[in-house]
Amino acid sequence: MASAIAGVLLLAGCGGDGGGSGGDTDDAGGSRAPGGPGSAKGGSWKIVHIDKQARGTVEAVAAAADDDIWAAGADQGAARPDSYLLRYDGAKWRRTPLPAALGGRVSQPRLDASGPDDVWLHGVAPAVGSRIARWDGTRWRAVPRPPVRGAVGDLKAFAPDDVWALVGGQAAHWDGSRWTVTTLPAVANRLDGSSGDNVWAVGYRDSGPGVGGAGGETTQPAAMRWDARARAWKLTPTPAYRFPDPAPPEPGASLDGVLAVSRDEVWAYGMHSFDQGESPTGPSAERVLLRWDGARWRRQADADTDPCLSRPPVAHDGAGGVLFERHRFRAADGSCRKVPWERLPATGAVTAAGKQQLWFERVGRVPGTKGFVGGGKVYVMQSGNPLVLPVVAVYEP
């Protein structure tokens, strides 16, 4: 990656088991950079922040630049766990409480950024819906909630005056001063875009081609694109799914996520399943993986067998490579590899017999590089004292 990320990896490589849960922390609170066999061709995940004094998960992460990374986490075990912010400024990580601009406590914090002066933070507040704040490069400022009941699901920031959010089954757009709510032609589960004029929402529809009739499908995948000229969301045709006869009970297909790489490359994924409680011996559920080529959606072959394509895509490197869940990277030439990471050393509370897993809640691209940043946890499964340690890690193919 660029020099700032390289710098934090060098710092992490010099670290021990120190750290702490508050204030400034050198070496990312006890991080160390993996090396050895795991650093073979293609790179590996390198942990750049780990707080070994805390228990919990980093729930959100966003890179505004290679030397400006934000994350949000929550401590585990407290009766009312407090969320917190982490920020890497090119030299060190700092942990702080969530900003006062949010107006109160939130759960499920989420982050997105279009640049160093445009970082968005939102979370769920009981009886309120969502609270939202924006970092303008100097301080956090409160942003009003969209005028729709419900909590913000996905939020995508393209610029300070160009932000989209899914909330209450509708789409809302922020123009720098206010939200405008628009109706969606189908149910949306997720939203993404590669630019302000290439924004997609995906989910399912319960009417139209492929719904009802032969096969009895209750839902079909729905992919909606924002038409700026018409000021409306429009459905784009997607392949229909159907189980062979005899059809199982209540079959249906839906899209659960979307990754927009460019105007000519968008990935959407989901499932085609049925009520297995009524028919436990029915056909196998199948993964839905669609790819937009700039003109139409096509089914992606090998979505149930390929080691990469059988997993949800989560981020892209800007150079033809796509990162898939559970540490799989598909290069521009179509080759797939598992991305390694070096396990934590058996020191302190981590025992040599413990089995370790690296789980990410969110993964994003680091601007200006081909690298990724992930926020999540290292889960150490060991007798007597299992651990869940919050981590931030980076990977460059």
Buried (B, 14 or more C-beta within 10 A) or exposed (E): BBEBBEBBBEBBBEBEBBBBBBEEBBBBBBBBBBEEEBBEEBBBBBBBBBBBBBBBBBBBBBBBBBBBBBBBBBBBEEEEBEBBBBBBEBEBBBBEEBBEBBBEBBBBBBBBBBBBBBBBBBBBBEEEBBBBBBBEEEEBEBBEBBEBEBBBBBBBBBBBEBBBBBBBBBBBBBEEEEBEBEEBBBBBBBBBBBEBEBBBBBBBBBEBEBBEEEBBBBBBBBBBBBEEEEEEBEBBEBBBBBBEEEBBEBBBBBBBBBBBBEEEBBBBBBBBBBBBEEBEEBBEBBBBBBBBEEEEBEEBEEBEEBBBBBBBBBBBBBEBBBBBBBBBBBBEEEEBBEBBBBBBEEEBBBBEEBEBEBBBBBBBBBBBBBBBBBBBBBBBEBEEEEBBBBBBBBBBB
